[in-house]
């Protein structure tokens, strides 16, 4: 799936992704691949695998940053 980061909680190293289907999905910094948590920006494009965590519900896994936040220069 794809989406954009809508919220970040730096103290907890987690955030929320708005998936392309409109669903809000939780992610944790440990689920990032190829990037560090501090590389993630609100509005940044990501791809991820949606999994159903039996405790907390839908969660993003294998999260990869695929683009900069809208209105910012990449690089």
Secondary structure as a PSIPRED ss2 file (coil, helix, strand):
# PSIPRED VFORMAT (PSIPRED V4.0)

   1 X C   1.000  0.000  0.000
   2 X E   0.000  0.000  1.000
   3 X E   0.000  0.000  1.000
   4 X E   0.000  0.000  1.000
   5 X E   0.000  0.000  1.000
   6 X E   0.000  0.000  1.000
   7 X E   0.000  0.000  1.000
   8 X E   0.000  0.000  1.000
   9 X E   0.000  0.000  1.000
  10 X C   1.000  0.000  0.000
  11 X C   1.000  0.000  0.000
  12 X C   1.000  0.000  0.000
  13 X C   1.000  0.000  0.000
  14 X E   0.000  0.000  1.000
  15 X E   0.000  0.000  1.000
  16 X E   0.000  0.000  1.000
  17 X E   0.000  0.000  1.000
  18 X E   0.000  0.000  1.000
  19 X E   0.000  0.000  1.000
  20 X C   1.000  0.000  0.000
  21 X C   1.000  0.000  0.000
  22 X C   1.000  0.000  0.000
  23 X C   1.000  0.000  0.000
  24 X E   0.000  0.000  1.000
  25 X E   0.000  0.000  1.000
  26 X E   0.000  0.000  1.000
  27 X E   0.000  0.000  1.000
  28 X E   0.000  0.000  1.000
  29 X H   0.000  1.000  0.000
  30 X H   0.000  1.000  0.000
  31 X H   0.000  1.000  0.000
  32 X E   0.000  0.000  1.000
  33 X C   1.000  0.000  0.000
  34 X C   1.000  0.000  0.000
  35 X C   1.000  0.000  0.000
  36 X C   1.000  0.000  0.000
  37 X H   0.000  1.000  0.000
  38 X H   0.000  1.000  0.000
  39 X H   0.000  1.000  0.000
  40 X C   1.000  0.000  0.000
  41 X C   1.000  0.000  0.000
  42 X C   1.000  0.000  0.000
  43 X C   1.000  0.000  0.000
  44 X C   1.000  0.000  0.000
  45 X E   0.000  0.000  1.000
  46 X E   0.000  0.000  1.000
  47 X E   0.000  0.000  1.000
  48 X E   0.000  0.000  1.000
  49 X E   0.000  0.000  1.000
  50 X E   0.000  0.000  1.000
  51 X E   0.000  0.000  1.000
  52 X E   0.000  0.000  1.000
  53 X E   0.000  0.000  1.000
  54 X C   1.000  0.000  0.000
  55 X C   1.000  0.000  0.000
  56 X C   1.000  0.000  0.000
  57 X E   0.000  0.000  1.000
  58 X E   0.000  0.000  1.000
  59 X E   0.000  0.000  1.000
  60 X E   0.000  0.000  1.000
  61 X E   0.000  0.000  1.000
  62 X E   0.000  0.000  1.000
  63 X E   0.000  0.000  1.000
  64 X E   0.000  0.000  1.000
  65 X E   0.000  0.000  1.000
  66 X E   0.000  0.000  1.000
  67 X E   0.000  0.000  1.000
  68 X C   1.000  0.000  0.000
  69 X C   1.000  0.000  0.000
  70 X C   1.000  0.000  0.000
  71 X C   1.000  0.000  0.000
  72 X C   1.000  0.000  0.000
  73 X C   1.000  0.000  0.000
  74 X C   1.000  0.000  0.000
  75 X C   1.000  0.000  0.000
